[in-house]
Amino acid sequence: MHDHTDLTLRSFKAEARALRRTRAAAGADIPHSRALEMVAQRAGYRDWNTLCAAARPASSTRPRCSP
């Protein structure tokens, strides 16, 4: 079972994969890391790491934000 935070991070990662596919189809390939950064910025965060820090529960010691 996944908590809500995990599902949200999964949706951001899925959005980044979709962004990469869209860009690739238009002939503008971008790395996955750049897509994650763009998704985070669209969501109002400075970068992917900031989004992950905000999404990760304070009591969690398990890393969840790996690409």
C-alpha positions as CSV (number, residue, x, y, z in Angstrom):
1,M,0.0,0.0,0.0
2,H,1.3,3.5,-0.9
3,D,0.6,6.6,1.0
4,H,-0.8,9.8,-0.6
5,T,2.7,11.4,-0.8
6,D,4.0,8.4,-2.7
7,L,1.1,8.6,-5.2
8,T,1.7,12.3,-5.7
9,L,5.4,11.8,-6.4
10,R,4.5,9.0,-8.8
11,S,2.2,11.4,-10.6
12,F,4.9,14.0,-10.9
13,K,7.3,11.4,-12.2
14,A,4.7,10.2,-14.7
15,E,4.2,13.8,-15.8
16,A,8.0,14.1,-16.4
17,R,8.0,11.0,-18.5
18,A,5.1,12.3,-20.6
19,L,6.8,15.7,-21.0
20,R,9.9,13.9,-22.3
21,R,7.9,11.9,-24.8
22,T,6.1,15.0,-26.0
23,R,9.4,16.9,-26.4
24,A,11.0,14.0,-28.1
25,A,8.1,13.7,-30.6
26,A,8.7,17.4,-31.4
27,G,12.4,16.7,-32.0
28,A,13.5,18.4,-28.8
29,D,14.9,15.6,-26.6
30,I,15.5,16.5,-22.9
31,P,17.1,14.4,-20.2
32,H,14.8,13.0,-17.5
33,S,16.4,15.1,-14.9
34,R,15.5,18.3,-16.8
35,A,11.9,17.0,-17.2
36,L,11.7,16.5,-13.4
37,E,13.0,20.0,-12.8
38,M,10.4,21.5,-15.2
39,V,7.6,19.6,-13.6
40,A,8.7,20.8,-10.2
41,Q,8.8,24.4,-11.4
42,R,5.3,24.1,-12.9
43,A,4.1,22.9,-9.5
44,G,5.6,26.0,-7.9
45,Y,8.8,24.6,-6.5
46,R,12.3,25.8,-7.2
47,D,13.6,22.4,-8.3
48,W,12.9,18.7,-8.0
49,N,14.8,18.3,-4.7
50,T,12.7,21.1,-3.1
51,L,9.5,19.4,-4.3
52,C,10.6,16.1,-2.8
53,A,11.5,17.7,0.5
54,A,8.1,19.3,0.7
55,A,6.3,16.1,-0.2
56,R,8.2,13.7,2.0
57,P,6.7,13.3,5.5
58,A,9.0,14.7,8.2
59,S,9.1,11.3,10.0
60,S,10.1,9.4,6.8
61,T,13.7,8.2,6.6
62,R,13.1,6.3,3.4
63,P,14.2,8.2,0.2
64,R,11.3,8.5,-2.2
65,C,12.5,11.1,-4.7
66,S,14.9,9.2,-6.8
67,P,14.2,9.7,-10.5
